[in-house]
């Protein structure tokens, strides 16, 4: 990712639409809607009219796509109307879902709406593993049914596995299952130390840096055995030049060109705004978006300071121009600084495991 030119406002290319702050799962690693968050206020489901008003505000700023997420987007009672609006405004769509409510009808609606990418979470090859992590009996069976419905609608989904002590031993079995169900790709996430993820790591149920790097080496060995891309969500400093050039690693966050739209109708940096009020920027549908996008202090600081003023390990990393600190929201949650180093990179350097060739001398 190239640096921004001074005093240039980038296009607002995508809205990440958190259509509800509720979910039909209770995942061990959730960083958006754990009980501690949901208990603070009422359930919110984004009204379609408010979404359309947000689109009207955003299109003059460059909007071309939306990502449907949550909470769990498929439990929104007016999701068909939201998808119809996506189609009417000629927006490219993507969705992140647990797949439990992915019916044949909904899969066809997604395909017809201009949605081109769907990710379904599957946190274990074995039903008992996935169900325990998701907190719902039968979740594995229902997710695989959702995968089948998406494939039949012409949208073979990506499978997402969040790696932790409970499921790391099933990685290759999960990849084999992804091959069996004709997944388009597999994405492997690292548990973020935020909310439930923070509690999970504190309880020793996360994976250490050595374990995460060992998984990276194993993926490099087995990658040719699978007909789909395998994306591993490690920071760019840990990815080989070969795979960076080939585009085989995970993409970086497009923090300069995206904005979150929360279920209560407010713009925010992303879903972290559910838990950090200072990263909520203002209401949608009231004519404020252009001013927010061009003038909000948080967005201006990101544009002026990334990547040159990144701190700590990230500030010394030669990949900082492309990586941009990996996840600004996570960094802020941990240190209350938009420019704080990414936790995994900092910990890796402390343990002597950060690639020395990726640090400035």
C-alpha distance (Angstrom), angle and dihedral (degrees) to the residues before:
residue distance angle dihedral
X1 . . .
X2 3.80 . .
X3 3.79 122.0 .
X4 3.76 119.3 -97.4
X5 3.76 116.3 -104.9
X6 3.82 113.0 -114.0
X7 3.80 115.0 -87.7
X8 3.83 92.5 4.1
X9 3.81 118.2 131.0
X10 3.81 109.0 -145.8
X11 3.82 121.2 -137.3
X12 3.79 118.2 -89.8
X13 3.78 93.2 -123.7
X14 3.80 101.8 168.7
X15 3.80 142.1 24.0
X16 3.79 116.9 -150.0
X17 3.79 99.4 -148.5
X18 3.81 114.4 -154.7
X19 3.78 93.3 -166.0
X20 3.81 96.0 -174.9
X21 3.78 138.7 10.3
X22 3.80 90.7 -142.6
X23 3.79 131.3 85.4
X24 3.80 138.7 -170.5
X25 3.82 91.5 -138.1
X26 3.80 133.0 61.6
X27 3.80 102.6 -148.9
X28 3.79 121.8 -166.2
X29 3.81 92.5 -131.9
X30 3.83 102.8 38.5
X31 3.81 116.5 144.2
X32 3.81 99.0 178.3
X33 3.81 111.4 49.3
X34 3.80 113.5 15.1
X35 3.80 117.3 151.6
X36 3.80 90.3 -97.3
X37 3.80 88.6 62.7
X38 3.80 99.9 38.5
X39 3.79 92.3 49.7
X40 3.80 91.5 62.6
X41 3.77 96.4 70.8
X42 3.80 149.1 -8.5
X43 3.77 127.7 -61.1
X44 3.79 113.5 -87.0
X45 3.80 128.2 -155.5
X46 3.80 114.4 -178.7
X47 3.84 109.3 -117.2
X48 3.82 112.5 -125.3
X49 3.82 91.1 -131.0
X50 3.79 90.0 56.7
X51 3.79 91.1 48.9
X52 3.79 89.6 52.0
X53 3.81 90.0 49.8
X54 3.80 89.6 51.7
X55 3.81 90.4 50.6
X56 3.81 90.1 51.2
X57 3.80 89.2 53.2
X58 3.79 94.5 44.5
X59 3.82 102.8 44.6
X60 3.83 94.1 71.7
X61 3.82 86.7 54.0
X62 3.81 92.5 55.4
X63 3.81 106.4 -85.0
X64 3.81 113.5 170.4
X65 3.81 105.0 150.2
X66 3.79 146.2 29.1
X67 3.79 132.6 -156.0
X68 3.81 116.2 -149.8
X69 3.78 112.9 -145.2
X70 3.78 140.0 131.5
X71 2.97 142.9 121.3
X72 3.76 87.9 -32.1
X73 3.81 111.1 -33.4
X74 3.79 97.0 -158.9
X75 3.82 92.7 65.9
X76 3.83 91.3 62.8
X77 3.83 105.2 115.3
X78 3.82 92.2 -143.4
X79 3.80 98.7 42.8
X80 3.85 92.6 122.0
X81 3.82 88.9 57.2
X82 3.81 91.1 48.5
X83 3.80 90.4 51.4
X84 3.81 90.4 48.1
X85 3.81 88.8 54.7
X86 3.80 90.3 49.7
X87 3.79 88.9 54.7
X88 3.81 94.2 43.6
X89 3.79 91.0 54.2
X90 3.81 92.8 45.1
X91 3.80 94.3 -120.9
X92 3.78 123.8 159.3
X93 3.80 110.4 -125.0
X94 3.78 140.7 -156.5
X95 3.79 131.9 177.9
X96 3.79 139.6 -156.1
X97 3.82 112.5 -156.1
X98 3.78 142.7 157.1
X99 3.81 87.1 -130.9
X100 3.80 96.4 -132.9
X101 3.81 94.5 122.3
X102 3.82 97.4 33.5
X103 3.79 100.7 128.6
X104 3.79 128.2 177.8
X105 3.80 89.2 -103.5
X106 3.80 94.4 50.5
X107 3.80 92.6 46.3
X108 3.82 89.8 54.1
X109 3.81 91.0 47.5
X110 3.80 89.9 53.0
X111 3.78 92.5 49.9
X112 3.81 91.7 47.7
X113 3.81 93.7 47.1
X114 3.79 97.2 64.2
X115 3.79 94.8 -97.7
X116 3.77 107.1 150.3
X117 3.81 103.7 174.9
X118 3.81 132.9 40.3
X119 3.80 125.7 179.3
X120 3.80 119.8 -159.3
X121 3.80 120.3 -164.9
X122 3.80 115.2 -128.0
X123 3.79 111.5 169.0
X124 3.77 98.7 -178.8
X125 3.77 142.9 23.6
X126 3.81 89.2 -137.8
X127 3.82 118.2 66.8
X128 3.79 93.0 -133.4
X129 3.81 91.7 54.5
X130 3.79 95.6 49.6
X131 3.81 93.9 41.8
X132 3.81 92.2 51.4
X133 3.81 92.8 50.0
X134 3.81 92.2 46.3
X135 3.79 95.2 42.3
X136 3.82 93.8 -131.2
X137 3.80 126.1 106.7
X138 3.80 110.1 -131.4
X139 3.81 93.7 19.5
X140 3.82 92.9 125.3
X141 3.80 93.2 52.9
X142 3.80 92.5 46.2
X143 3.81 93.5 46.6
X144 3.80 91.5 52.7
X145 3.80 89.8 49.3
X146 3.80 87.6 53.6
X147 3.79 90.1 50.4
X148 3.80 89.3 53.1
X149 3.80 92.6 50.0
X150 3.81 91.3 50.3
X151 3.78 91.9 48.9
X152 3.81 91.2 49.9
X153 3.83 89.1 51.2
X154 3.79 90.6 54.9
X155 3.82 95.4 -101.4
X156 3.82 106.3 107.5
X157 3.80 100.6 -170.3
X158 3.74 135.6 -135.0
X159 3.81 114.0 -114.8
X160 3.82 117.7 -136.5
X161 3.79 121.5 -156.6
X162 3.80 119.7 -174.9
X163 3.78 106.8 -149.8
X164 3.80 120.1 -131.4
X165 3.78 138.7 141.4
X166 3.81 91.3 -84.6
X167 3.80 96.1 59.7
X168 3.82 110.9 17.9
X169 3.80 90.5 99.8
X170 3.81 89.6 60.7
X171 3.81 96.4 56.0
X172 3.80 97.3 109.6
X173 3.80 92.2 40.9
X174 3.80 88.2 53.0
X175 3.81 90.4 51.1
X176 3.80 89.5 50.4
X177 3.80 89.7 50.4
X178 3.82 90.0 49.8
X179 3.80 88.4 54.2
X180 3.80 90.7 49.0
X181 3.82 93.4 53.0
X182 3.85 93.4 42.6
X183 3.80 95.8 -117.1
X184 3.80 114.6 -174.0
X185 3.82 92.2 -133.4
X186 3.79 143.3 -26.6
X187 3.79 124.7 -121.6
X188 3.80 120.2 -163.1
X189 3.78 114.8 -156.2
X190 3.77 130.2 -162.4
X191 3.81 116.9 -133.8
X192 3.79 108.3 -104.1
X193 3.84 115.9 -139.0
X194 3.79 93.0 -121.5
X195 3.83 125.5 120.9
X196 3.83 107.4 -45.8
X197 3.80 89.9 8.5
X198 3.79 89.0 56.2
X199 3.80 90.6 51.8
X200 3.80 91.1 47.1
X201 3.79 92.4 53.2
X202 3.80 92.4 44.5
X203 3.81 88.0 54.7
X204 3.82 90.2 55.1
X205 3.80 93.9 -111.0
X206 3.78 94.9 118.4
X207 3.80 126.0 81.8
X208 3.79 125.1 -99.4
X209 3.78 124.6 -126.3
X210 3.81 92.7 -101.4
X211 3.79 90.8 52.2
X212 3.81 92.2 48.2
X213 3.80 91.6 49.8
X214 3.80 91.2 47.5
X215 3.79 88.7 54.8
X216 3.80 88.8 50.8
X217 3.80 91.0 54.7
X218 3.80 91.3 47.8
X219 3.79 91.9 50.8
X220 3.80 89.6 53.6
X221 3.81 88.7 55.0
X222 3.80 98.2 47.9
X223 3.81 100.9 33.4
X224 3.85 93.8 97.1
X225 3.81 89.8 57.5
X226 3.79 93.3 68.8
X227 3.82 129.3 70.2
X228 3.81 94.4 -142.5
X229 3.80 135.6 60.3
X230 3.81 117.8 -89.6
X231 3.79 112.3 -150.2
X232 3.79 118.5 -164.0
X233 3.78 115.5 -165.9
X234 3.79 98.2 -136.2
X235 3.83 118.2 132.5
X236 3.79 115.1 -92.0
X237 3.81 92.8 -105.3
X238 3.81 88.4 72.2
X239 3.80 96.4 48.7
X240 3.78 122.8 94.4
X241 3.79 119.4 -112.8
X242 3.79 88.1 -121.5
X243 3.78 93.4 59.8
X244 3.78 95.1 39.5
X245 3.80 89.5 55.2
X246 3.80 91.7 44.9
X247 3.79 92.3 49.1
X248 3.80 91.1 -122.9
X249 3.79 95.0 132.4
X250 3.79 126.9 77.0
X251 3.76 116.7 -77.4
X252 3.79 118.0 -111.5
X253 3.79 123.6 -111.1
X254 3.80 111.7 -84.8
X255 3.79 90.2 -140.1
X256 3.82 93.4 159.0
X257 3.81 95.5 57.3
X258 3.81 105.7 35.4
X259 3.77 136.7 74.3
X260 3.78 131.8 -173.3
X261 3.80 123.2 -122.7
X262 3.80 109.3 -159.2
X263 3.79 125.3 -148.0
X264 3.80 91.4 -110.2
X265 3.81 89.6 60.5
X266 3.81 100.8 -101.4
X267 3.77 129.1 126.6
X268 3.81 114.7 -123.7
X269 3.78 140.5 167.3
X270 3.82 87.3 -98.8
X271 3.80 137.7 -56.0
X272 3.80 90.3 -47.1
X273 3.80 84.6 81.3
X274 3.82 86.5 78.7
X275 3.80 86.0 72.8
X276 3.83 106.2 22.8
X277 3.80 112.8 55.7
X278 3.80 93.2 -168.9
X279 3.81 89.2 66.8
X280 3.83 91.8 57.7
X281 3.80 110.5 97.1
X282 3.80 108.9 -171.6
X283 3.82 146.2 -63.2
X284 3.79 125.0 -54.0
X285 3.78 122.9 -127.1
X286 3.80 96.9 31.5
X287 3.79 100.3 96.2
X288 3.81 94.5 -101.8
X289 3.79 101.6 110.9
X290 3.80 98.8 90.7
X291 3.81 90.6 52.2
X292 3.82 91.4 45.0
X293 3.79 92.7 49.2
X294 3.80 94.7 46.6
X295 3.79 101.8 35.2
X296 3.80 115.4 20.8
X297 3.84 109.2 125.7
X298 3.82 94.5 -132.9
X299 3.80 92.8 53.5
X300 3.80 92.3 43.3
X301 3.80 91.1 51.5
X302 3.80 91.2 51.6
X303 3.80 92.0 49.7
X304 3.79 94.3 46.4
X305 3.79 98.3 40.4
X306 3.81 108.4 35.5
X307 2.94 120.6 124.9
X308 3.81 104.2 -8.0
X309 3.81 96.7 59.8
X310 3.78 98.7 43.0
X311 3.78 110.4 135.3
X312 3.79 135.3 -130.4
X313 3.79 120.3 -10.5
X314 3.81 93.1 -3.8
X315 3.80 91.4 52.2
X316 3.82 90.1 57.0
X317 3.80 96.8 42.3
X318 3.80 116.7 107.7
X319 3.83 89.2 -145.3
X320 3.81 93.4 61.7
X321 3.82 94.7 104.5
X322 3.80 89.7 61.5
X323 3.81 100.8 30.6
X324 3.85 99.4 43.3
X325 3.80 91.8 -160.0
X326 3.82 93.3 -50.5
X327 3.84 99.7 -108.5
X328 3.80 117.2 17.0
X329 3.82 92.5 -174.5
X330 3.80 92.3 54.7
X331 3.81 91.2 45.6
X332 3.79 91.3 51.4
X333 3.80 93.0 47.2
X334 3.80 89.7 54.6
X335 3.80 101.6 41.4
X336 3.82 106.3 10.9
X337 3.78 88.6 -122.2
X338 3.79 124.9 110.9
X339 3.80 88.5 -148.8
X340 3.81 99.3 48.3
X341 3.81 117.5 127.6
X342 3.78 120.2 -98.5
X343 3.80 109.7 -95.3
X344 3.81 96.1 -128.2
X345 3.80 94.1 51.5
X346 3.79 92.5 46.4
X347 3.79 92.4 49.0
X348 3.81 91.8 46.4
X349 3.81 90.9 53.9
X350 3.81 91.2 48.3
X351 3.80 89.3 53.5
X352 3.81 93.1 46.0
X353 3.81 92.1 -112.5
X354 3.80 101.7 111.4
X355 3.84 110.6 109.4
X356 3.80 104.7 -101.0
X357 3.80 91.2 -154.1
X358 3.83 88.2 64.9
X359 3.81 94.4 55.9
X360 3.79 124.3 84.9
X361 3.77 112.2 -113.8
